[in-house]
Amino acid sequence: MSKLTKNQKIVYAKVDAQKQYKLADACNLVKEISFTKFDASVDIAVRLGVDPRKANQMVRGVVTLPHGTGKTVRVLVLCTPDKENEAREAGADYVGLDEFIEKIKGGWTDIDVIICTPSVMAKIGAIGRILGPRGLMPNPKTGTVTMEVGQAVKEVKAGKIDFKVDKQGIVHTSIGKVSFDSHNLVENALEFINTVIKLKPQALKGTYVKSIYLSSTMSPGINIDSKSFSAAE
């Protein structure tokens, strides 16, 4: 194991690995222990007691964070010409169809979200093998396959996030930046956690939420006391 830097030693000394922190305290602490020269992301990871291999225990959903993520989301809208103006006016970074499908076939994936209309899904199926592993495949369940492309773009730009449990049974996402006010981080975290809780599979027996950790880029994880959700200030 590599030696800790001076900054890392200071940071790790401030985090008690054996302690479970209240959510509000964790959001204050994560701001305090960030030592990057850039505005680091604040991430939350929720370990669930589900078996992702079982279809009836899959956890997937969308959440719109009240204060956004602080990130610039690059949106591509694949649509027919009659929807292009609507997409551009809503703030889409890229709008078109065939030319972008060809670019993606050539290896271009410099985007964060793809939104499309139902009528073009047949064409997008040809690049599904490229988009799927990168989490870019549009899906009606997440609102990225819709006729209301303008509204979908606005929601994504405002902080709408698509999340899905991974093979280890963890759902995770960014809930903001270190520069965010602590209260805003708390509200974003609560919105995400409560959304995940509402998606508890009916087939699951036993503990659903096993642990929750908050961290920033390059910081240690802060263990959150799940009992502090409703008491977060």
N, C-alpha and C positions, 0 to 999 in steps of 0.2 A: 504494500500500500504506500502511495506517495505521501510525503510529509505535508502537513498542513501549512499554508502560508500564514503570515502574521494576521492578516484580516480574517482568515478562516478560523484561527484559534480564538479570536475575539468573539466572532459570531457564535461558534459552537459553545462557548462558555456562557452565553446568554440564554441558550435554549436547554431546558431540562428535559432530557429524552424520556424520563420516567413520569413526567407530569402530563396530565390532560388539561388543556387550557380552555377557558370559555372562548366562544367565538370572537367576541369583541376584543378580548385580550390578545388573541392570536393575530387578529388583523392589525392591532397596534404593534405587536412584536415583529411581524413580518416586514413592516416598514422600517423598523429600527435595525434589523439585522442585514438589510440589503446593502452590499458594498460595491456593486457594479457601477461603472462610470456612465452607463446608459439607464434609461427608465425601464427597469426590469418588469417583466410580467409577474403577476401573482396568480398562482395555479392552485386548484383544489382537486384532491383525489379522494374518491369515496370507494372503499373496498366493500363489496356486497357479498352476501352469503348465497349467491346464486351459482348455478352451473350453466355457463353460457353455451355449452354443447347441447343443452336441451331447449328445444324451440319454445316450450311453455315457461321458460325462465329467462328469456331474452329481455333485456332492459334497453330500450331505445326511445328517445324523445327529443323534443325541442324546447328551448327556454329562451325567453327574451330578457336579458339582464336589464334592470331598471336604469343602470348608469353606463351601459355599454361595456366593451372590453378595453377600450383605449387603443385598439389596434385599427390600422387601416385595412379594411377588407376589400380585396380585389374580386370583383364580380363579373362573370361572363354570362351574358344572356344569349342563348341559342334559340332563335325564333324566326318566324316568317316575316317578310318585309312590313306587313301591316302592324306589327307589334314593336318594331325597332324604335320609333320615336318615343313611345311610352317608356321603354326601357332606358333610353338615353336620358330622358327628362327626369327619371327617378334617380339617376346617378350611377348607372351601370358603367363599369370601366371599359368593357368590350361588348359589342353587340354585332351579331351576324349569324351565320349558319355554316354553309359549306366550307368557306375559307378557314374557319376556326376548327372545324372537324379535321380538315387536312393538316392544319398546324399541330393539333394534338396527336394525330397519327405519326407526325414527324418527331414527336418527343416534347412538344411545348405543353407545360402544365403550370405556368407561372401565374396561377390564380388560386383563390381560396374557396370560392363557391361558384357552382354553375346552376343557373336557373333556366328552365326551358318551358315551352308550351307543349301540351300533350301531342299535338300533331307532328312534332319532330322527333319524338322518342324512338321511332323506328330507325332513323338515321343515327341517333346517338348510341343505339345498341351496338353498332359496329366498333365503337371505341370503349365499350364497357370494360373490357379487360385492362385498359389503361387507367380509366377513371376509378373503377372499383377499389383497387388496392390503395389508392390515394385518398379515398373518402370523398371523391368529387362527383360520384354518380348521382344525378338528380333523382329525387324520390317523392312521389305524391304525399307520402306520410309525413314528410318534413316540410312540405309546402314549397318545394323547389321545382315541382312540375305543376304548372298552373297557367290559366289564361290571364290571371291578374299579375303580370310580370312586374309592373310598376310598383305595386304594393309589396310584392315579395322582395324586390331590390331594397326598398326603403326599410323593411323589417330587418334584413340582413345587415345593412349598413348601420342600423340603430343598435345592434347587439344581439340579434337572434342567433342562437347556437344549436347545432345538431349534435347530439352526443349518443354514444353507443357503448355498452359494456364490452370490455376487451376479453381476451382469452383467459386472463388472470382474474376475471370477475371485478374489474375496476372501471369506474367511470370517472373521467377527469376532463377538466377544461380550464381555460384561463378566465378569471373573474375580474380582471382589471390590471392596473399598473401600480407600482410602488408609489407613484406620485398622487394616486387617488386619495381622497379623504378616507379615514378609517371607517367612518359611518357608511360611506358609499360601498366600501369593500364588504362590510357586514351585510348590507342589503342585497348586494349581488350574490354573495355566498348563500344567504338564506333562500333566495329565489331558486338557485340551482339545487340546493339540498332538498327543499320542500318539493320541487318538481320530481326529483329522483324518488323520494319517499312515496309520492302518489302513484308511481309506476310499479310498486311492489307486485310481483307476479302472484296470482292467486294460488298457483301450484306450489309455491315455496313454503317449506316448513322449517322452522327454526329462525335464527337471527337474520334479519335482512341487512341492516347497516352494521358492518363489523368495525370499521374504523374510518376516520376522516382526517386527512392531513392537509395542511396549508403550507405553501412554500413560495419563494420567489426564485428567479433565475439564479442558480448556483448557491442557494441557501439550503440549510438542512430543513427537513420537514417538521412542522409543528403539529403535535397530536391534539385534536380538538375533542372536547367532551361532548358527546352527542346529546347529553341532557341539557346543554346550554342553549339549544336552538331557540326555544321560545323566550329564554331569558336574555338573549343577546340585546345589547343596547347600542 
